[in-house]
Amino acid sequence: MPRYLPRYGMAPHWARAVRPMVIVFTLIAFLVTWIFDADVNAQGGAYATGVLVLISSAAIAVTIAAHKAGQRNWTIAFAVISAVFLYTTVANVIERPDGVKIGACFIAGIILVSLLSRLARSFELRVTSVTLDPMAERFVRDMASRRMRFIANEPDRRDIREYRDKIEQIRHDNDVPGQEDFVFVEVTVTDPSDFEAGLAVRGEVLHGRYRVLTLESASVPNALAALLLYVRDLTGRTPHIYFEWTEGGPFANLLRFFLFGQGEVAPVTREVLREAEPDRKRRPKVHVG
């Protein structure tokens, strides 16, 4: 069982535990025995293929490491060893193909379960912690005395015109009074494969007037939902966040979110909040215009 899969959200949490995995693999062993009618030779071929693939992979890895370290003689020696193991692996596969068939079933099963797990956990709140720097905490506590309004902004030029036009658009689309104040939230997408991570929020004042919270995350909707819930718990007030609709078809945006952590941010943020907070009265409010 690849131990890195739970980290990427491609396996359930219980996959980290030893005892459940022992039960799963025991059941698989019985299934394989039943499929091959307890044929020791067929299962021996699978074992031999697995061991040879493992050794060949290790030999290739050592060859690459020696090459990167500039060890020319060791690189040649390990390359020869790798070639021998690769030849032996290919010969074993040709002679006893049952091993490849069993191995392919395991690989296909892991890939399928991994994709289904990632899809099923897409709307799971997976931020392990939220940390505000002093400036960000100051922004939040200042807003706590009135209605807390955030604007989700995709950073572009970050000039004064960008923020001014964004506020005007949000006011117009959502019919927000002119005296209401906003704080911008900007998320920079990091490696989308990282499923769980902490959230570090930094506050800054741009162009002398616009307050901006900046953060990095593998998923924009998840980061925004985690920030809203943290602010709610910190201040005891229900925050509001404002979006504009994303251009493009819903299916294409869903694929972008699933693969790259972007896409239709507003409805996904709302769905993450809905699953994380069942009580509608305590749930942060999402506005889209």
Secondary structure, DSSP 8 states (H G I E B T S, - for coil): --TTTGGGTSS-GGGGSHHHHHHHHHHHHHHHHHHTTT-HHHHHHHHHHHHHHHHHHHHHHHHHHHHHTT-HHHHHHHHHHHHHHHHHHHHHHHH-THHHHHHHHHHHHHHHHHHHHHHHTTTS--EEEEEE-HHHHHHHHHHTTS--EEEE---SS--HHHHHHHHHHHHHHHT--TT---EEEEEEE--TT--SEEEEEEEEEETTTEEEEEEEES-HHHHHHHHHHHHHHHHSS--EEEE---SS-HHHHHHHHHHHS-SSHHHHHHHHHHHH---TTTS-EEEE-
